[in-house]
């Protein structure tokens, strides 16, 4: 699902709910009643106007296309729901891994800076950091202070 969002230049952002149900149906190749059904099932959650009319964003359109592709391959709607949930979890986990990688890089940098400034007075309890290997991984070995 990610990486496919593209809207025309000058068009509203991917999360702005602007498409009425008839346009969303045309863009996805689905019947408006199918869109209403998917909304009731919670597969897609379009925005609402003051009067309660549905408004779909470009992200909603892409999601509906993905639902249509999955159901066309024979996957039932409960299976589609689970696939979408798992995709959401994977996206969240990927974002978290990226955050942790940034934190680790910042921590390693701070540690190396600290060690460089305090070469003569290194504490016994600071970790020994082995240089990054060719695989892009590093190992931190904690040593218990003697005393």
Secondary structure by P-SEA (a helix, b strand, c coil): ccccccccccccccccccccaaaaaaaacccaaaaaaaaaaccbbbbbcccbbbbbcaaaaaaaaaaaaaaaacccaaaaaaaaaaaaaaaaaaaaaaaaaaaaaaaaaaaaaaaaacccccccccccccccccccbbbbbbbcccc
